[in-house]
């Protein structure tokens, strides 16, 4: 490839930073219902300025979803997905600068949402502006959907996808994307694990009591802890009967993709501030465990007195939150039913179990034509073959809805200005300005290069799950 640094890209960095500043100054916190309609209006305004015909897609109970469509020279159609909502900024005292006052220092752009996911919106917008400035139109047709509930599990995206499925039809979809790895190779993500998120609540007495009655009054804290101990062995094996029945083992092609990835052990130890990983895993074995193992994780525990000093109390109530990350072909609703049955069988029928979120695992096959197209473009961008992850450890709940109602093949490509230490969801979230510039260049190149392939029409729009 010829590195895209010609005349029309000269103003890219400045324009992309200006767009990102606009986006990050507007809070849009889905968990608090804060600033969502204002953010949707701003997104629609920015898409319209980039040449899109825009509208807001509405379903009951959801903040506005912004949709834009821009027809290009080619009928080949690319669907883009992003989200405009962000995580709460707490704890504020751990930020070095206010989270919604974008700040640049040491070549890095700090703000809540800079990495997740407004940086990619800015990079895509800047690339589209550059293409239009160069050619007067886009080389391909782009449909773009930007929602406002991803950070709370996209609870209404299925309703959106079902109601507006005709608008979302495309030859391929680029989800929320990735960046470049430590070896400068473009990263492709072909799928995400599923999710089951539950809350367990237990009340064993009407009121908290003095701990002197512990010999005779049941403890909600102890009973819940003992129930939790039945879910998993100390080695990490999930003890729920049938939990692993539907697990689909990785294919030789998927394992080969992991072997081909660079070793990030040291970077991950630094990022998570740990000396060693579970079971002393490292290298390919670590990547395989991280990619293909389903999990049962305690996300939070609450009971009794947790303030400073001493309070001798026997808690009447206890609560915990658990997330299960699921792999193909596990069904979150099936796992929920198995969890209920397990608690009853173990003598904990009195625990109230509430499902707070469920999403299926979704993965596009490595040999799918759309994957091969994007991989070829990524390779030619900087003459580095892509690093391919068959299944990401996290979850994009929207993917199940796209799979069910739209059927468009998709993946995450390296058009997102993030890196391993971007601190997404944490204080001092940031991106590197150099990554923002490269993300714009990659998006420009991808949009430009996919168009000539449009004569080879994709006819298989099924997504393997």
SULQUI-V611216 format. One record per residue. N is the residue number from 1. OMEGA is omega as a letter, one per 20 degrees, with the letter a starting at -180 (999 if undefined). Layout:
BEGIN
n=N omega=OMEGA
n=N omega=OMEGA
END
This chain:
BEGIN
n=1 omega=r
n=2 omega=a
n=3 omega=a
n=4 omega=r
n=5 omega=a
n=6 omega=a
n=7 omega=a
n=8 omega=r
n=9 omega=a
n=10 omega=a
n=11 omega=a
n=12 omega=a
n=13 omega=a
n=14 omega=a
n=15 omega=a
n=16 omega=r
n=17 omega=r
n=18 omega=r
n=19 omega=a
n=20 omega=r
n=21 omega=r
n=22 omega=a
n=23 omega=a
n=24 omega=r
n=25 omega=a
n=26 omega=r
n=27 omega=r
n=28 omega=a
n=29 omega=a
n=30 omega=a
n=31 omega=a
n=32 omega=a
n=33 omega=a
n=34 omega=r
n=35 omega=a
n=36 omega=a
n=37 omega=r
n=38 omega=r
n=39 omega=r
n=40 omega=r
n=41 omega=r
n=42 omega=r
n=43 omega=r
n=44 omega=r
n=45 omega=a
n=46 omega=r
n=47 omega=r
n=48 omega=r
n=49 omega=r
n=50 omega=r
n=51 omega=a
n=52 omega=r
n=53 omega=a
n=54 omega=r
n=55 omega=r
n=56 omega=r
n=57 omega=a
n=58 omega=r
n=59 omega=a
n=60 omega=r
n=61 omega=a
n=62 omega=r
n=63 omega=a
n=64 omega=r
n=65 omega=a
n=66 omega=r
n=67 omega=r
n=68 omega=r
n=69 omega=r
n=70 omega=a
n=71 omega=r
n=72 omega=r
n=73 omega=a
n=74 omega=r
n=75 omega=r
n=76 omega=a
n=77 omega=r
n=78 omega=r
n=79 omega=r
n=80 omega=r
n=81 omega=r
n=82 omega=r
n=83 omega=a
n=84 omega=a
n=85 omega=a
n=86 omega=r
n=87 omega=r
n=88 omega=a
n=89 omega=a
n=90 omega=i
n=91 omega=a
n=92 omega=a
n=93 omega=r
n=94 omega=r
n=95 omega=r
n=96 omega=r
n=97 omega=a
n=98 omega=a
n=99 omega=a
n=100 omega=r
n=101 omega=a
n=102 omega=a
n=103 omega=r
n=104 omega=r
n=105 omega=r
n=106 omega=r
n=107 omega=a
n=108 omega=a
n=109 omega=a
n=110 omega=r
n=111 omega=r
n=112 omega=a
n=113 omega=a
n=114 omega=r
n=115 omega=a
n=116 omega=j
n=117 omega=a
n=118 omega=r
n=119 omega=r
n=120 omega=r
n=121 omega=r
n=122 omega=a
n=123 omega=r
n=124 omega=r
n=125 omega=a
n=126 omega=r
n=127 omega=r
n=128 omega=r
n=129 omega=a
n=130 omega=r
n=131 omega=r
n=132 omega=r
n=133 omega=a
n=134 omega=a
n=135 omega=a
n=136 omega=r
n=137 omega=r
n=138 omega=r
n=139 omega=r
n=140 omega=r
n=141 omega=a
n=142 omega=r
n=143 omega=a
n=144 omega=r
n=145 omega=a
n=146 omega=a
n=147 omega=a
n=148 omega=a
n=149 omega=a
n=150 omega=a
n=151 omega=r
n=152 omega=r
n=153 omega=r
n=154 omega=a
n=155 omega=a
n=156 omega=a
n=157 omega=r
n=158 omega=r
n=159 omega=r
n=160 omega=a
n=161 omega=r
n=162 omega=a
n=163 omega=a
n=164 omega=a
n=165 omega=a
n=166 omega=a
n=167 omega=a
n=168 omega=r
n=169 omega=a
n=170 omega=r
n=171 omega=r
n=172 omega=a
n=173 omega=r
n=174 omega=r
n=175 omega=r
n=176 omega=a
n=177 omega=a
n=178 omega=r
n=179 omega=r
n=180 omega=a
n=181 omega=a
n=182 omega=r
n=183 omega=r
n=184 omega=r
n=185 omega=r
n=186 omega=a
n=187 omega=r
n=188 omega=r
n=189 omega=a
n=190 omega=r
n=191 omega=r
n=192 omega=r
n=193 omega=r
n=194 omega=a
n=195 omega=r
n=196 omega=a
n=197 omega=a
n=198 omega=r
n=199 omega=r
n=200 omega=a
n=201 omega=a
n=202 omega=r
n=203 omega=a
n=204 omega=r
n=205 omega=a
n=206 omega=a
n=207 omega=r
n=208 omega=a
n=209 omega=r
n=210 omega=a
n=211 omega=r
n=212 omega=a
n=213 omega=a
n=214 omega=r
n=215 omega=a
n=216 omega=a
n=217 omega=a
n=218 omega=a
n=219 omega=r
n=220 omega=a
n=221 omega=a
n=222 omega=a
n=223 omega=r
n=224 omega=r
n=225 omega=r
n=226 omega=r
n=227 omega=r
n=228 omega=a
n=229 omega=r
n=230 omega=a
n=231 omega=a
n=232 omega=r
n=233 omega=r
n=234 omega=r
n=235 omega=r
n=236 omega=r
n=237 omega=a
n=238 omega=a
n=239 omega=r
n=240 omega=a
n=241 omega=r
n=242 omega=a
n=243 omega=a
n=244 omega=a
n=245 omega=a
n=246 omega=a
n=247 omega=r
n=248 omega=a
n=249 omega=r
n=250 omega=r
n=251 omega=r
n=252 omega=r
n=253 omega=r
n=254 omega=r
n=255 omega=r
n=256 omega=r
n=257 omega=r
n=258 omega=r
n=259 omega=a
n=260 omega=a
n=261 omega=r
n=262 omega=r
n=263 omega=a
n=264 omega=a
n=265 omega=a
n=266 omega=r
n=267 omega=r
n=268 omega=r
n=269 omega=r
n=270 omega=a
n=271 omega=a
n=272 omega=r
n=273 omega=r
n=274 omega=r
n=275 omega=a
n=276 omega=r
n=277 omega=a
n=278 omega=r
n=279 omega=r
n=280 omega=a
n=281 omega=r
n=282 omega=r
n=283 omega=a
n=284 omega=r
n=285 omega=r
n=286 omega=a
n=287 omega=r
n=288 omega=r
n=289 omega=a
n=290 omega=a
n=291 omega=a
n=292 omega=a
n=293 omega=r
n=294 omega=a
n=295 omega=r
n=296 omega=a
n=297 omega=r
n=298 omega=a
n=299 omega=r
n=300 omega=r
n=301 omega=r
n=302 omega=r
n=303 omega=r
n=304 omega=a
n=305 omega=r
n=306 omega=r
n=307 omega=a
n=308 omega=r
n=309 omega=a
n=310 omega=r
n=311 omega=a
n=312 omega=a
n=313 omega=r
n=314 omega=a
n=315 omega=r
n=316 omega=a
n=317 omega=r
n=318 omega=a
n=319 omega=r
n=320 omega=r
n=321 omega=a
n=322 omega=r
n=323 omega=r
n=324 omega=r
n=325 omega=a
n=326 omega=a
n=327 omega=r
n=328 omega=j
n=329 omega=r
n=330 omega=r
n=331 omega=a
n=332 omega=a
n=333 omega=r
n=334 omega=r
n=335 omega=r
n=336 omega=r
n=337 omega=r
n=338 omega=r
n=339 omega=r
n=340 omega=a
n=341 omega=r
n=342 omega=a
n=343 omega=r
n=344 omega=a
n=345 omega=a
n=346 omega=r
n=347 omega=a
n=348 omega=r
n=349 omega=a
n=350 omega=r
n=351 omega=r
n=352 omega=a
n=353 omega=a
n=354 omega=r
n=355 omega=a
n=356 omega=r
n=357 omega=r
n=358 omega=r
n=359 omega=a
n=360 omega=r
n=361 omega=a
n=362 omega=r
n=363 omega=r
n=364 omega=a
n=365 omega=a
n=366 omega=a
n=367 omega=r
n=368 omega=a
n=369 omega=a
n=370 omega=r
n=371 omega=a
n=372 omega=r
n=373 omega=a
n=374 omega=r
n=375 omega=r
n=376 omega=r
n=377 omega=a
n=378 omega=r
n=379 omega=a
n=380 omega=a
n=381 omega=r
n=382 omega=r
n=383 omega=r
n=384 omega=r
n=385 omega=a
n=386 omega=r
n=387 omega=a
n=388 omega=r
n=389 omega=a
n=390 omega=a
n=391 omega=r
n=392 omega=a
n=393 omega=r
n=394 omega=a
n=395 omega=r
n=396 omega=a
n=397 omega=a
n=398 omega=a
n=399 omega=r
n=400 omega=r
n=401 omega=r
n=402 omega=r
n=403 omega=a
n=404 omega=a
n=405 omega=a
n=406 omega=r
n=407 omega=a
n=408 omega=r
n=409 omega=a
n=410 omega=r
n=411 omega=r
n=412 omega=a
n=413 omega=a
n=414 omega=r
n=415 omega=a
n=416 omega=a
n=417 omega=r
n=418 omega=r
n=419 omega=a
n=420 omega=a
n=421 omega=a
n=422 omega=r
n=423 omega=r
n=424 omega=a
n=425 omega=a
n=426 omega=r
n=427 omega=a
n=428 omega=r
n=429 omega=a
n=430 omega=r
n=431 omega=r
n=432 omega=a
n=433 omega=r
n=434 omega=r
n=435 omega=r
n=436 omega=r
n=437 omega=a
n=438 omega=r
n=439 omega=r
n=440 omega=r
n=441 omega=r
n=442 omega=r
n=443 omega=r
n=444 omega=a
n=445 omega=a
n=446 omega=r
n=447 omega=a
n=448 omega=a
n=449 omega=r
n=450 omega=a
n=451 omega=a
n=452 omega=r
n=453 omega=a
n=454 omega=r
n=455 omega=r
n=456 omega=a
n=457 omega=r
n=458 omega=r
n=459 omega=a
n=460 omega=a
n=461 omega=r
n=462 omega=r
n=463 omega=r
n=464 omega=r
n=465 omega=999
END
